[in-house]
Amino acid sequence: MKIAFVGKGGSGKTTLSSLFVRHLVAAGAPVVAIDADINQHLGPALGLEEAEAAALPAMGDRLTLIKDYLRGCNARIGSAATMIKTTPPGEGSRLVGVCEPNAIYDACARPVELDGGAARLMVTGPFTDADLGVACYHSKTGAVELYLNHLVDGPDEYVVVDMTAGSDSFASGLFTRFDMTFLVAEPTRKGVSVYRQYKEYARDFGVALKVVGNKVQAQDDVDFLRAEAGDDLLVTFGHSDWVRAMEKGRPPRFDLLEEANSRALQTLRAAADATYGLRDWERYTRQMVHFHLKNAEAWGNERTGADLAAQVDPGFVLSEGVATPA
């Protein structure tokens, strides 16, 4: 299952995504966690020291390796230089799984030990002032999009992505790559503003979207979020002494998380798992192609000097049955 956590800056999406990763690992599920936020805080939220987190290999710095690996022997893709973030797989492409080893994990992923097991952690890499232009920024998140475009994941396997704040993922097709998107919202007008943006953009693409209320202190907060999000409001999180201790670098055992917050995490997993039976791989592939052609015409063809529409394999549909991940 591919799961995104989104929301405005300061909403607590990184904290909640890290709690969800811990919850999955404690239940014995295989997990790949990806930090795709401009502010790279997922590593420390999972217990890494700042120096350890800073030393993680950046996907954005290994984009050529990622492209070379994923294109495999796909005859429609002449070189890594002609691949862009939306390039879809086709016959001969290498696909990746959640559990199986591959060159991308070797280069970009590192195990993070958590209560009950470990998660693979990948990061886009820190963003400097020089990276904040649109082209540079999306070259980093583009590594995540390429990975997801070539990912064959099954039930009870999880890729959890801590997305950048706001609605930047709509600059490409990245927002359509997830089985479930959890939008973390505080009970304030600013807190729900990103929800309205996501709801509008996602409507035409069948994106499964649920609101997760955070920093909820009273029933009035729940009522406010319900009035704004309606049935999209899935669950809420309140104050957590466990999180406070974690933020100080001294997290207790995860099984000591407050019961109410633990139940909320179970609700998140149940909602994500329920989307598995609704998967439509043909639609997923069509959306991939749609955004690739859109980006090719807008800037990709000019930038690469190639006709990127020719990369589309019309007979290829990504699914769990097309190939064994290589």
Residue pairs with C-beta under 8 A, 6 or more apart in sequence:
1 153
1 155
1 157
1 158
1 159
1 179
1 180
1 272
1 273
1 275
1 276
2 148
2 151
2 153
2 159
2 161
2 177
2 178
2 179
2 180
3 20
3 158
3 159
3 160
3 161
3 178
3 179
3 180
3 181
3 182
3 272
4 161
4 163
4 169
4 175
4 178
4 180
4 181
4 182
5 13
5 14
5 16
5 17
5 20
5 160
5 161
5 162
5 163
5 181
5 182
5 184
6 13
6 163
6 165
6 169
6 181
6 182
6 183
6 184
6 194
6 198
7 13
7 165
7 183
7 184
7 185
7 191
7 194
7 214
8 165
8 166
8 185
8 186
8 190
8 191
8 193
8 194
9 39
9 165
9 166
10 186
11 165
11 184
11 185
11 186
11 191
11 194
11 214
12 184
12 186
12 214
12 215
12 237
13 162
13 163
13 165
13 182
13 184
13 214
14 37
14 39
14 41
14 42
14 45
14 162
15 45
15 214
15 243
15 247
16 182
16 184
16 212
16 214
16 237
17 33
17 42
17 45
17 160
17 161
17 162
18 33
18 42
18 45
18 46
18 162
19 243
19 257
19 261
19 265
20 160
20 182
20 265
20 268
20 269
21 31
21 33
21 46
21 114
21 119
21 160
22 46
22 114
22 115
22 254
23 254
23 262
23 265
23 266
23 268
23 269
24 31
24 119
24 158
24 160
24 269
25 31
25 114
25 115
25 116
25 117
25 118
25 119
26 114
26 115
26 116
26 117
26 254
26 255
27 116
27 269
28 116
28 117
29 156
29 157
29 158
30 98
30 99
30 156
30 157
30 158
31 98
31 119
31 120
31 158
31 159
31 160
32 98
32 109
32 119
32 120
32 121
32 122
32 158
32 159
32 160
33 42
33 46
33 112
33 119
33 120
33 121
33 122
33 159
33 160
33 161
33 162
34 42
34 59
34 121
34 122
34 123
34 124
34 144
34 147
34 159
34 160
34 161
34 162
35 41
35 42
35 43
35 121
35 122
35 123
35 124
35 162
36 124
36 140
36 141
36 144
36 161
36 162
36 163
36 164
37 124
37 162
37 163
37 164
37 165
38 127
38 132
38 137
38 164
38 165
39 127
39 165
40 53
40 123
40 124
40 125
40 126
40 127
41 162
42 121
42 123
42 162
43 52
43 53
43 56
43 112
43 121
43 123
44 50
44 53
45 246
46 112
46 114
46 119
46 121
47 112
47 113
47 114
47 246
47 251
48 56
48 112
53 123
54 126
56 110
56 121
56 122
56 123
57 107
57 108
57 110
57 123
58 108
58 123
58 124
58 125
58 126
58 140
59 66
59 108
59 122
59 123
59 124
59 125
59 140
59 143
59 144
59 147
60 124
60 125
60 139
60 140
60 143
61 125
62 107
62 108
62 143
63 139
63 142
63 143
64 80
65 103
65 104
65 107
66 104
66 107
66 108
66 143
66 146
66 147
67 80
67 83
67 87
67 146
68 80
69 94
69 102
69 103
69 104
70 83
70 89
70 93
70 94
70 96
70 104
70 146
70 147
70 150
71 77
71 80
71 83
71 87
71 92
71 93
71 94
72 92
72 93
72 94
72 326
73 92
74 89
74 90
74 91
74 92
74 93
74 313
75 91
75 92
76 90
76 92
76 310
76 311
76 312
76 313
77 83
77 87
77 90
77 93
77 311
78 306
81 304
82 304
82 305
82 306
82 308
82 311
83 146
83 311
84 142
84 292
84 295
84 296
84 300
84 303
84 304
84 308
85 138
85 139
85 141
85 142
85 143
85 145
85 146
85 172
85 174
85 295
86 145
86 149
86 172
86 173
86 288
86 291
86 292
86 294
86 295
86 296
86 300
87 146
87 149
87 292
87 308
87 311
88 149
88 285
88 288
88 289
88 292
88 311
88 312
88 313
88 316
88 318
89 95
89 149
89 150
89 313
89 316
89 318
90 311
90 312
90 313
90 316
91 313
91 315
91 316
93 150
94 102
94 150
94 325
94 326
95 150
95 151
95 152
95 318
95 322
95 323
95 325
95 326
96 102
96 104
96 105
96 147
96 150
96 151
96 152
96 325
97 151
97 152
97 153
97 154
97 157
97 325
98 151
98 153
98 154
98 157
98 158
98 159
99 157
100 325
102 325
102 326
104 147
105 120
105 122
108 122
109 120
109 121
109 122
110 120
110 121
110 122
111 118
111 119
111 120
111 121
112 118
112 119
112 120
112 121
114 254
115 253
115 254
115 255
116 254
122 147
124 140
124 141
124 143
124 144
125 140
127 137
127 140
130 136
131 137
131 140
134 171
137 168
138 171
138 172
141 164
141 168
141 169
141 172
141 174
142 172
144 161
144 174
145 172
145 173
145 174
145 177
148 159
148 174
148 177
148 178
149 177
149 288
149 318
150 318
151 159
152 318
152 319
152 320
152 322
152 323
152 325
153 159
153 320
154 320
155 273
155 276
156 273
158 272
161 178
163 169
163 174
165 194
166 194
166 197
167 194
167 197
167 198
167 201
169 175
170 197
170 201
172 291
172 295
173 287
173 288
173 290
173 291
173 292
175 181
175 198
175 201
175 202
175 205
175 207
176 205
176 207
176 284
176 287
176 288
176 291
178 207
178 208
179 208
179 272
179 275
179 276
179 279
180 208
180 210
180 271
180 272
180 275
181 198
181 202
181 207
181 208
181 209
181 210
182 210
182 211
182 212
182 234
182 268
183 194
183 195
183 198
183 209
183 210
183 211
183 212
184 212
184 214
185 191
185 192
185 194
185 195
185 211
185 212
185 213
185 214
185 225
185 228
185 229
186 213
186 214
186 215
187 213
187 215
187 216
187 220
187 221
187 222
187 224
187 225
192 211
192 225
192 228
192 229
195 211
195 228
195 229
195 232
198 207
198 209
199 209
199 232
201 207
202 209
205 287
206 280
206 283
208 275
208 278
209 232
210 232
210 233
210 234
210 271
211 225
211 229
211 232
211 233
211 234
212 234
212 235
212 236
212 237
212 264
212 268
213 221
213 222
213 225
213 233
213 235
213 236
213 237
214 236
214 237
215 221
215 237
215 238
216 222
216 225
216 236
216 237
216 238
217 238
217 239
221 236
222 233
222 236
225 233
225 236
226 233
234 267
234 268
234 271
235 264
235 267
235 268
236 264
237 261
237 264
238 260
238 261
240 257
240 258
240 261
241 258
242 251
242 252
242 256
242 257
242 258
242 261
245 251
245 252
257 265
281 317
281 318
281 319
281 320
282 317
284 318
285 316
285 317
285 318
288 318
289 312
292 300
292 308
292 311
292 312
293 308
293 309
293 312
295 308
296 307
296 308
296 309
300 308
301 307
301 308
301 309
316 322
